[in-house]
């Protein structure tokens, strides 16, 4: 197939979205599909991600200034996107939810090209976290409604998002397919802690409790810092590690400073993607929390990466987090809003090496069996083939 994949993500960055895009596009390419990946061009260094030999990057010039970024993308789309559609002549257009414009979907309809929209979050929740005005939210919801009703099919990652789309936009259930995230098991796999730590900024001799991802409100990192206070009591050899960057970085560092925990909690900032498996394998426990600033917790890629590396996990007791680790016996579900209990659970798991090892082994086994990206991509490709035909 010839697949035109369109997204609004800065693929030079590093977060769950770029990892998802990379895996899906690379998966399409590796299965001998011809892919054009259409992304914003915002004058940054070219990404080091591997999209496969069958993928060609197409750019939409975008101004990287808040407020102007989406407007410049829309204006440039009118100029460049018709050229990309006509020159490439795709069999299908795959759009990773661009909520502020209907043009990519409209263009596909005008050219009679089947179109699939991928939805990873509820628009009103995402924009409320960003403090968008009610007028802007109303406009974006109208665009989103039109895109979803006009698309040939919709892919999403959780049953909660599917349920909300059916309720909000009157969509038929059979128009929406749930395909959860996955993990590249060739990159994320168990490595001995003593070997992995040599590839990081961490020091030997400590027990590490770590998080990898964006520093965003819904990741509950303030909850983790509060829990750390109770986990490190009389525990001089315990360190907490936060790998990643995001808009809460300053606030979280200030919180750590106020608690006088600078020596106990390490912020690495963003690290190269190829270093992430080494950091995960340096952790004795991996953390995936969800703070209820939005309704749907989503489907965290980091959870599957932790599992594939064979690390025990402590997760919030919400859908898609705590229930997953408990079902696959790969970790512990906690009420992350209770720092004292959470801190005690972290400490207990650090001390019970046998239990932690068994959980890690269970996670590794089930990640290979159920969450391999190769299997996910095969499912998506089959779906696209049926729509195309």
MIMARLUM-125328 format. One record per residue (C-alpha): x, y, z; residue number from 0; residue in one letter. Coordinates in nm, 3 decimals. Layout:
BEGIN
+---------+---------+---------+------+------+
:       X :       Y :       Z : resi : resn :
+---------+---------+---------+------+------+
:       X :       Y :       Z :  NUM :    A :
...
+---------+---------+---------+------+------+
END
This chain:
BEGIN
+---------+---------+---------+------+------+
:       X :       Y :       Z : resi : resn :
+---------+---------+---------+------+------+
:   0.000 :   0.000 :   0.000 :    0 :    X :
:   0.091 :   0.365 :  -0.039 :    1 :    X :
:   0.018 :   0.531 :   0.294 :    2 :    X :
:   0.022 :   0.906 :   0.358 :    3 :    X :
:   0.069 :   0.952 :   0.735 :    4 :    X :
:  -0.007 :   1.305 :   0.858 :    5 :    X :
:   0.065 :   1.435 :   1.208 :    6 :    X :
:   0.124 :   1.763 :   1.389 :    7 :    X :
:   0.392 :   1.634 :   1.627 :    8 :    X :
:   0.745 :   1.771 :   1.637 :    9 :    X :
:   0.918 :   1.442 :   1.558 :   10 :    X :
:   1.255 :   1.592 :   1.656 :   11 :    X :
:   1.126 :   1.584 :   2.013 :   12 :    X :
:   1.107 :   1.283 :   2.243 :   13 :    X :
:   0.782 :   1.175 :   2.406 :   14 :    X :
:   0.517 :   0.906 :   2.388 :   15 :    X :
:   0.362 :   1.060 :   2.077 :   16 :    X :
:   0.685 :   1.059 :   1.877 :   17 :    X :
:   0.759 :   0.703 :   1.988 :   18 :    X :
:   0.413 :   0.594 :   1.873 :   19 :    X :
:   0.454 :   0.769 :   1.536 :   20 :    X :
:   0.800 :   0.620 :   1.488 :   21 :    X :
:   0.685 :   0.266 :   1.562 :   22 :    X :
:   0.376 :   0.282 :   1.341 :   23 :    X :
:   0.551 :   0.442 :   1.044 :   24 :    X :
:   0.856 :   0.219 :   1.075 :   25 :    X :
:   0.624 :  -0.082 :   1.102 :   26 :    X :
:   0.441 :   0.017 :   0.784 :   27 :    X :
:   0.775 :   0.064 :   0.605 :   28 :    X :
:   0.918 :  -0.268 :   0.724 :   29 :    X :
:   0.610 :  -0.445 :   0.587 :   30 :    X :
:   0.695 :  -0.311 :   0.239 :   31 :    X :
:   0.440 :  -0.031 :   0.230 :   32 :    X :
:   0.543 :   0.298 :   0.072 :   33 :    X :
:   0.499 :   0.574 :   0.329 :   34 :    X :
:   0.509 :   0.951 :   0.305 :   35 :    X :
:   0.530 :   1.099 :   0.657 :   36 :    X :
:   0.393 :   1.454 :   0.656 :   37 :    X :
:   0.515 :   1.653 :   0.959 :   38 :    X :
:   0.566 :   2.017 :   1.065 :   39 :    X :
:   0.901 :   2.169 :   0.974 :   40 :    X :
:   0.997 :   2.407 :   1.255 :   41 :    X :
:   1.367 :   2.474 :   1.197 :   42 :    X :
:   1.511 :   2.226 :   1.440 :   43 :    X :
:   1.767 :   1.951 :   1.404 :   44 :    X :
:   1.651 :   1.661 :   1.192 :   45 :    X :
:   1.526 :   1.367 :   1.401 :   46 :    X :
:   1.746 :   1.062 :   1.454 :   47 :    X :
:   1.447 :   0.829 :   1.452 :   48 :    X :
:   1.452 :   0.532 :   1.217 :   49 :    X :
:   1.145 :   0.537 :   0.993 :   50 :    X :
:   1.263 :   0.266 :   0.754 :   51 :    X :
:   1.388 :   0.272 :   0.396 :   52 :    X :
:   1.039 :   0.289 :   0.244 :   53 :    X :
:   0.953 :   0.617 :   0.419 :   54 :    X :
:   0.995 :   0.967 :   0.283 :   55 :    X :
:   0.954 :   1.278 :   0.500 :   56 :    X :
:   0.728 :   1.557 :   0.375 :   57 :    X :
:   0.732 :   1.892 :   0.555 :   58 :    X :
:   0.471 :   2.158 :   0.628 :   59 :    X :
:   0.654 :   2.481 :   0.718 :   60 :    X :
:   0.546 :   2.587 :   1.067 :   61 :    X :
:   0.638 :   2.886 :   1.284 :   62 :    X :
:   0.743 :   2.763 :   1.633 :   63 :    X :
:   0.579 :   3.048 :   1.826 :   64 :    X :
:   0.289 :   2.990 :   2.064 :   65 :    X :
:  -0.036 :   3.098 :   1.900 :   66 :    X :
:   0.122 :   3.122 :   1.553 :   67 :    X :
:   0.221 :   2.758 :   1.529 :   68 :    X :
:  -0.123 :   2.608 :   1.443 :   69 :    X :
:  -0.216 :   2.909 :   1.226 :   70 :    X :
:   0.106 :   2.887 :   1.024 :   71 :    X :
:   0.057 :   2.510 :   0.986 :   72 :    X :
:  -0.294 :   2.558 :   0.848 :   73 :    X :
:  -0.183 :   2.828 :   0.602 :   74 :    X :
:   0.112 :   2.620 :   0.483 :   75 :    X :
:  -0.114 :   2.316 :   0.450 :   76 :    X :
:  -0.325 :   2.494 :   0.188 :   77 :    X :
:  -0.007 :   2.544 :  -0.014 :   78 :    X :
:   0.187 :   2.220 :   0.031 :   79 :    X :
:  -0.062 :   1.948 :   0.120 :   80 :    X :
:  -0.252 :   1.930 :  -0.214 :   81 :    X :
:   0.086 :   1.892 :  -0.387 :   82 :    X :
:   0.180 :   1.603 :  -0.154 :   83 :    X :
:  -0.156 :   1.426 :  -0.208 :   84 :    X :
:  -0.143 :   1.459 :  -0.586 :   85 :    X :
:   0.225 :   1.371 :  -0.628 :   86 :    X :
:   0.226 :   1.071 :  -0.395 :   87 :    X :
:  -0.123 :   0.945 :  -0.487 :   88 :    X :
:  -0.176 :   0.746 :  -0.164 :   89 :    X :
:  -0.404 :   0.445 :  -0.138 :   90 :    X :
:  -0.504 :   0.563 :   0.208 :   91 :    X :
:  -0.451 :   0.866 :   0.432 :   92 :    X :
:  -0.371 :   0.803 :   0.800 :   93 :    X :
:  -0.411 :   1.112 :   1.021 :   94 :    X :
:  -0.293 :   1.128 :   1.380 :   95 :    X :
:  -0.564 :   1.356 :   1.524 :   96 :    X :
:  -0.510 :   1.719 :   1.415 :   97 :    X :
:  -0.797 :   1.890 :   1.593 :   98 :    X :
:  -0.763 :   2.251 :   1.478 :   99 :    X :
:  -0.820 :   2.195 :   1.104 :  100 :    X :
:  -1.045 :   1.988 :   0.880 :  101 :    X :
:  -0.826 :   2.033 :   0.571 :  102 :    X :
:  -0.639 :   1.695 :   0.563 :  103 :    X :
:  -0.966 :   1.500 :   0.595 :  104 :    X :
:  -1.149 :   1.731 :   0.353 :  105 :    X :
:  -0.873 :   1.692 :   0.094 :  106 :    X :
:  -0.892 :   1.313 :   0.121 :  107 :    X :
:  -1.269 :   1.326 :   0.066 :  108 :    X :
:  -1.238 :   1.560 :  -0.233 :  109 :    X :
:  -0.980 :   1.330 :  -0.393 :  110 :    X :
:  -1.184 :   1.019 :  -0.302 :  111 :    X :
:  -0.905 :   0.867 :  -0.091 :  112 :    X :
:  -1.001 :   0.653 :   0.212 :  113 :    X :
:  -0.908 :   0.823 :   0.538 :  114 :    X :
:  -0.840 :   0.688 :   0.888 :  115 :    X :
:  -0.811 :   0.913 :   1.193 :  116 :    X :
:  -0.619 :   0.803 :   1.503 :  117 :    X :
:  -0.747 :   0.946 :   1.834 :  118 :    X :
:  -0.534 :   0.932 :   2.149 :  119 :    X :
:  -0.723 :   1.167 :   2.381 :  120 :    X :
:  -1.047 :   1.354 :   2.435 :  121 :    X :
:  -1.027 :   1.705 :   2.296 :  122 :    X :
:  -1.212 :   1.886 :   2.575 :  123 :    X :
:  -0.989 :   1.730 :   2.842 :  124 :    X :
:  -0.664 :   1.807 :   2.660 :  125 :    X :
:  -0.759 :   2.169 :   2.597 :  126 :    X :
:  -0.893 :   2.223 :   2.950 :  127 :    X :
:  -0.553 :   2.118 :   3.087 :  128 :    X :
:  -0.404 :   2.384 :   2.858 :  129 :    X :
:  -0.663 :   2.636 :   2.990 :  130 :    X :
:  -0.817 :   2.698 :   2.647 :  131 :    X :
:  -1.107 :   2.945 :   2.626 :  132 :    X :
:  -1.463 :   2.815 :   2.594 :  133 :    X :
:  -1.496 :   2.971 :   2.247 :  134 :    X :
:  -1.178 :   2.799 :   2.123 :  135 :    X :
:  -1.289 :   2.472 :   2.277 :  136 :    X :
:  -1.625 :   2.496 :   2.100 :  137 :    X :
:  -1.456 :   2.559 :   1.762 :  138 :    X :
:  -1.211 :   2.273 :   1.810 :  139 :    X :
:  -1.488 :   2.033 :   1.909 :  140 :    X :
:  -1.683 :   2.123 :   1.595 :  141 :    X :
:  -1.373 :   2.054 :   1.381 :  142 :    X :
:  -1.311 :   1.729 :   1.565 :  143 :    X :
:  -1.673 :   1.620 :   1.522 :  144 :    X :
:  -1.657 :   1.686 :   1.147 :  145 :    X :
:  -1.325 :   1.501 :   1.107 :  146 :    X :
:  -1.444 :   1.194 :   1.296 :  147 :    X :
:  -1.780 :   1.176 :   1.118 :  148 :    X :
:  -1.615 :   1.227 :   0.778 :  149 :    X :
:  -1.334 :   0.972 :   0.824 :  150 :    X :
:  -1.383 :   0.622 :   0.687 :  151 :    X :
:  -1.264 :   0.470 :   1.014 :  152 :    X :
:  -1.122 :   0.565 :   1.355 :  153 :    X :
:  -0.849 :   0.398 :   1.560 :  154 :    X :
:  -0.813 :   0.466 :   1.930 :  155 :    X :
:  -0.616 :   0.320 :   2.221 :  156 :    X :
:  -0.870 :   0.277 :   2.502 :  157 :    X :
:  -1.229 :   0.171 :   2.551 :  158 :    X :
:  -1.289 :   0.489 :   2.752 :  159 :    X :
:  -1.200 :   0.714 :   2.459 :  160 :    X :
:  -1.416 :   0.505 :   2.226 :  161 :    X :
:  -1.712 :   0.528 :   2.463 :  162 :    X :
:  -1.680 :   0.907 :   2.489 :  163 :    X :
:  -1.656 :   0.952 :   2.110 :  164 :    X :
:  -1.970 :   0.746 :   2.059 :  165 :    X :
:  -2.150 :   0.952 :   2.323 :  166 :    X :
:  -2.022 :   1.298 :   2.220 :  167 :    X :
:  -2.030 :   1.268 :   1.842 :  168 :    X :
:  -2.297 :   1.007 :   1.775 :  169 :    X :
:  -2.052 :   0.769 :   1.607 :  170 :    X :
:  -2.135 :   0.405 :   1.545 :  171 :    X :
:  -1.933 :   0.166 :   1.758 :  172 :    X :
:  -1.824 :  -0.045 :   1.461 :  173 :    X :
:  -1.660 :   0.263 :   1.307 :  174 :    X :
:  -1.405 :   0.268 :   1.591 :  175 :    X :
:  -1.137 :   0.004 :   1.648 :  176 :    X :
:  -0.934 :  -0.017 :   1.969 :  177 :    X :
:  -0.566 :  -0.100 :   1.916 :  178 :    X :
:  -0.353 :  -0.048 :   2.226 :  179 :    X :
:   0.005 :   0.076 :   2.224 :  180 :    X :
:   0.300 :  -0.160 :   2.211 :  181 :    X :
:   0.674 :  -0.188 :   2.253 :  182 :    X :
:   0.971 :  -0.255 :   2.026 :  183 :    X :
:   1.107 :  -0.568 :   2.193 :  184 :    X :
:   1.427 :  -0.550 :   1.987 :  185 :    X :
:   1.520 :  -0.226 :   2.168 :  186 :    X :
:   1.347 :  -0.268 :   2.503 :  187 :    X :
:   1.472 :  -0.588 :   2.662 :  188 :    X :
:   1.633 :  -0.691 :   2.991 :  189 :    X :
:   1.992 :  -0.577 :   3.050 :  190 :    X :
:   2.185 :  -0.637 :   3.371 :  191 :    X :
:   2.164 :  -0.333 :   3.595 :  192 :    X :
:   2.543 :  -0.324 :   3.637 :  193 :    X :
:   2.586 :  -0.300 :   3.258 :  194 :    X :
:   2.293 :  -0.064 :   3.191 :  195 :    X :
:   2.398 :   0.192 :   3.450 :  196 :    X :
:   2.729 :   0.248 :   3.272 :  197 :    X :
:   2.532 :   0.403 :   2.982 :  198 :    X :
:   2.354 :   0.655 :   3.206 :  199 :    X :
:   2.440 :   0.948 :   3.432 :  200 :    X :
:   2.359 :   0.740 :   3.739 :  201 :    X :
:   2.607 :   0.600 :   3.993 :  202 :    X :
:   2.652 :   0.245 :   4.115 :  203 :    X :
:   2.560 :   0.143 :   4.466 :  204 :    X :
:   2.207 :   0.284 :   4.485 :  205 :    X :
:   1.856 :   0.144 :   4.456 :  206 :    X :
:   1.676 :   0.347 :   4.190 :  207 :    X :
:   1.304 :   0.419 :   4.155 :  208 :    X :
:   1.249 :   0.573 :   3.812 :  209 :    X :
:   1.005 :   0.738 :   3.574 :  210 :    X :
:   1.052 :   0.797 :   3.201 :  211 :    X :
:   0.830 :   1.036 :   3.005 :  212 :    X :
:   0.701 :   1.389 :   2.970 :  213 :    X :
:   0.673 :   1.611 :   3.277 :  214 :    X :
:   0.302 :   1.679 :   3.238 :  215 :    X :
:   0.024 :   1.724 :   3.497 :  216 :    X :
:  -0.145 :   1.387 :   3.436 :  217 :    X :
:   0.174 :   1.189 :   3.504 :  218 :    X :
:   0.145 :   1.252 :   3.878 :  219 :    X :
:   0.509 :   1.336 :   3.940 :  220 :    X :
:   0.417 :   1.557 :   4.234 :  221 :    X :
:   0.257 :   1.245 :   4.383 :  222 :    X :
:   0.583 :   1.057 :   4.327 :  223 :    X :
:   0.787 :   1.328 :   4.501 :  224 :    X :
:   0.547 :   1.323 :   4.798 :  225 :    X :
:   0.574 :   0.944 :   4.818 :  226 :    X :
:   0.955 :   0.965 :   4.803 :  227 :    X :
:   0.958 :   1.137 :   5.143 :  228 :    X :
:   0.818 :   0.821 :   5.304 :  229 :    X :
:   1.017 :   0.576 :   5.091 :  230 :    X :
:   1.360 :   0.722 :   5.171 :  231 :    X :
:   1.318 :   0.744 :   5.549 :  232 :    X :
:   1.640 :   0.594 :   5.683 :  233 :    X :
:   1.715 :   0.481 :   5.329 :  234 :    X :
:   2.037 :   0.656 :   5.231 :  235 :    X :
:   2.092 :   0.428 :   4.932 :  236 :    X :
:   1.755 :   0.498 :   4.766 :  237 :    X :
:   1.736 :   0.749 :   4.482 :  238 :    X :
:   1.443 :   0.861 :   4.267 :  239 :    X :
:   1.505 :   0.939 :   3.900 :  240 :    X :
:   1.286 :   1.144 :   3.666 :  241 :    X :
:   1.389 :   1.107 :   3.303 :  242 :    X :
:   1.234 :   1.355 :   3.059 :  243 :    X :
:   1.131 :   1.716 :   3.027 :  244 :    X :
:   0.810 :   1.916 :   3.006 :  245 :    X :
:   0.626 :   2.221 :   3.125 :  246 :    X :
:   0.618 :   2.111 :   3.491 :  247 :    X :
:   0.995 :   2.074 :   3.520 :  248 :    X :
:   1.059 :   2.403 :   3.704 :  249 :    X :
:   0.765 :   2.350 :   3.942 :  250 :    X :
:   0.876 :   1.995 :   4.026 :  251 :    X :
:   1.235 :   2.102 :   4.085 :  252 :    X :
:   1.111 :   2.380 :   4.313 :  253 :    X :
:   0.907 :   2.125 :   4.503 :  254 :    X :
:   1.215 :   1.906 :   4.549 :  255 :    X :
:   1.414 :   2.210 :   4.664 :  256 :    X :
:   1.148 :   2.304 :   4.920 :  257 :    X :
:   1.156 :   1.949 :   5.060 :  258 :    X :
:   1.540 :   1.957 :   5.065 :  259 :    X :
:   1.551 :   1.640 :   4.853 :  260 :    X :
:   1.798 :   1.756 :   4.586 :  261 :    X :
:   2.039 :   1.471 :   4.666 :  262 :    X :
:   1.764 :   1.211 :   4.668 :  263 :    X :
:   1.569 :   1.299 :   4.352 :  264 :    X :
:   1.756 :   1.321 :   4.021 :  265 :    X :
:   1.627 :   1.505 :   3.714 :  266 :    X :
:   1.812 :   1.393 :   3.401 :  267 :    X :
:   1.622 :   1.610 :   3.152 :  268 :    X :
:   1.559 :   1.469 :   2.805 :  269 :    X :
:   1.790 :   1.187 :   2.703 :  270 :    X :
:   1.852 :   1.035 :   2.357 :  271 :    X :
:   1.596 :   0.772 :   2.265 :  272 :    X :
:   1.861 :   0.499 :   2.242 :  273 :    X :
:   1.955 :   0.566 :   2.606 :  274 :    X :
:   1.603 :   0.510 :   2.741 :  275 :    X :
:   1.629 :   0.127 :   2.767 :  276 :    X :
:   1.950 :   0.168 :   2.969 :  277 :    X :
:   1.781 :   0.401 :   3.216 :  278 :    X :
:   1.485 :   0.168 :   3.256 :  279 :    X :
:   1.717 :  -0.127 :   3.317 :  280 :    X :
:   1.903 :   0.079 :   3.578 :  281 :    X :
:   1.585 :   0.113 :   3.782 :  282 :    X :
:   1.496 :  -0.134 :   4.055 :  283 :    X :
:   1.134 :  -0.016 :   4.031 :  284 :    X :
:   0.958 :   0.171 :   3.748 :  285 :    X :
:   0.678 :   0.419 :   3.809 :  286 :    X :
:   0.368 :   0.492 :   3.601 :  287 :    X :
:   0.119 :   0.720 :   3.777 :  288 :    X :
:  -0.193 :   0.898 :   3.660 :  289 :    X :
:  -0.321 :   1.216 :   3.824 :  290 :    X :
:  -0.690 :   1.281 :   3.765 :  291 :    X :
:  -0.664 :   1.614 :   3.584 :  292 :    X :
:  -0.839 :   1.454 :   3.287 :  293 :    X :
:  -1.104 :   1.186 :   3.257 :  294 :    X :
:  -0.936 :   0.915 :   3.052 :  295 :    X :
:  -0.595 :   0.788 :   3.169 :  296 :    X :
:  -0.494 :   0.687 :   2.817 :  297 :    X :
:  -0.265 :   0.398 :   2.727 :  298 :    X :
:   0.093 :   0.467 :   2.848 :  299 :    X :
:   0.365 :   0.334 :   2.619 :  300 :    X :
:   0.611 :   0.353 :   2.908 :  301 :    X :
:   0.419 :   0.077 :   3.086 :  302 :    X :
:   0.493 :  -0.171 :   2.805 :  303 :    X :
:   0.854 :  -0.054 :   2.781 :  304 :    X :
:   0.900 :  -0.116 :   3.153 :  305 :    X :
:   0.749 :  -0.463 :   3.114 :  306 :    X :
:   0.968 :  -0.549 :   2.814 :  307 :    X :
:   1.280 :  -0.455 :   3.014 :  308 :    X :
:   1.174 :  -0.694 :   3.287 :  309 :    X :
:   1.142 :  -0.431 :   3.559 :  310 :    X :
:   0.880 :  -0.445 :   3.838 :  311 :    X :
:   0.625 :  -0.163 :   3.821 :  312 :    X :
:   0.430 :   0.044 :   4.070 :  313 :    X :
:   0.123 :   0.191 :   3.901 :  314 :    X :
:  -0.175 :   0.407 :   3.994 :  315 :    X :
:  -0.493 :   0.210 :   4.060 :  316 :    X :
:  -0.674 :   0.339 :   3.751 :  317 :    X :
:  -0.790 :   0.169 :   3.431 :  318 :    X :
:  -0.502 :   0.081 :   3.200 :  319 :    X :
:  -0.240 :   0.116 :   3.475 :  320 :    X :
:  -0.285 :  -0.071 :   3.803 :  321 :    X :
:  -0.527 :  -0.326 :   3.660 :  322 :    X :
:  -0.278 :  -0.410 :   3.382 :  323 :    X :
:   0.020 :  -0.471 :   3.611 :  324 :    X :
:  -0.192 :  -0.678 :   3.847 :  325 :    X :
:  -0.348 :  -0.883 :   3.565 :  326 :    X :
:  -0.004 :  -0.968 :   3.423 :  327 :    X :
:   0.148 :  -0.997 :   3.774 :  328 :    X :
:   0.416 :  -0.751 :   3.671 :  329 :    X :
:   0.379 :  -0.497 :   3.950 :  330 :    X :
:   0.181 :  -0.336 :   4.231 :  331 :    X :
:  -0.129 :  -0.117 :   4.205 :  332 :    X :
:  -0.143 :   0.173 :   4.452 :  333 :    X :
:  -0.353 :   0.476 :   4.535 :  334 :    X :
:  -0.089 :   0.725 :   4.420 :  335 :    X :
:  -0.288 :   1.007 :   4.583 :  336 :    X :
:  -0.187 :   0.862 :   4.922 :  337 :    X :
:   0.187 :   0.938 :   4.954 :  338 :    X :
:   0.236 :   0.751 :   5.280 :  339 :    X :
:   0.092 :   0.422 :   5.153 :  340 :    X :
:   0.263 :   0.461 :   4.816 :  341 :    X :
:   0.599 :   0.532 :   4.979 :  342 :    X :
:   0.561 :   0.225 :   5.199 :  343 :    X :
:   0.476 :   0.006 :   4.896 :  344 :    X :
:   0.785 :   0.132 :   4.713 :  345 :    X :
:   1.004 :   0.056 :   5.012 :  346 :    X :
:   0.856 :  -0.291 :   5.059 :  347 :    X :
:   0.912 :  -0.386 :   4.695 :  348 :    X :
:   1.270 :  -0.257 :   4.705 :  349 :    X :
:   1.335 :  -0.484 :   5.003 :  350 :    X :
:   1.164 :  -0.792 :   4.854 :  351 :    X :
:   1.408 :  -0.875 :   4.575 :  352 :    X :
:   1.252 :  -1.216 :   4.504 :  353 :    X :
:   0.907 :  -1.068 :   4.451 :  354 :    X :
:   1.045 :  -0.785 :   4.236 :  355 :    X :
:   1.240 :  -1.031 :   4.020 :  356 :    X :
:   0.933 :  -1.249 :   3.967 :  357 :    X :
:   0.723 :  -0.945 :   3.868 :  358 :    X :
:   0.989 :  -0.834 :   3.621 :  359 :    X :
:   0.999 :  -1.180 :   3.462 :  360 :    X :
:   0.620 :  -1.183 :   3.428 :  361 :    X :
:   0.624 :  -0.840 :   3.263 :  362 :    X :
:   0.891 :  -0.943 :   3.013 :  363 :    X :
:   0.707 :  -1.263 :   2.916 :  364 :    X :
:   0.374 :  -1.086 :   2.864 :  365 :    X :
:   0.521 :  -0.789 :   2.679 :  366 :    X :
:   0.660 :  -1.026 :   2.416 :  367 :    X :
:   0.335 :  -1.221 :   2.396 :  368 :    X :
:   0.078 :  -0.941 :   2.392 :  369 :    X :
:   0.239 :  -0.601 :   2.326 :  370 :    X :
:   0.493 :  -0.649 :   2.045 :  371 :    X :
:   0.464 :  -0.356 :   1.804 :  372 :    X :
:   0.505 :  -0.593 :   1.508 :  373 :    X :
:   0.175 :  -0.760 :   1.594 :  374 :    X :
:   0.004 :  -0.423 :   1.648 :  375 :    X :
:   0.121 :  -0.295 :   1.309 :  376 :    X :
:   0.001 :  -0.612 :   1.136 :  377 :    X :
:  -0.345 :  -0.550 :   1.285 :  378 :    X :
:  -0.346 :  -0.186 :   1.171 :  379 :    X :
:  -0.227 :  -0.281 :   0.822 :  380 :    X :
:  -0.503 :  -0.540 :   0.787 :  381 :    X :
:  -0.759 :  -0.279 :   0.892 :  382 :    X :
:  -0.625 :  -0.027 :   0.638 :  383 :    X :
:  -0.628 :  -0.292 :   0.365 :  384 :    X :
:  -0.994 :  -0.371 :   0.429 :  385 :    X :
:  -1.085 :   0.000 :   0.418 :  386 :    X :
:  -0.886 :   0.055 :   0.097 :  387 :    X :
:  -1.061 :  -0.233 :  -0.071 :  388 :    X :
+---------+---------+---------+------+------+
END
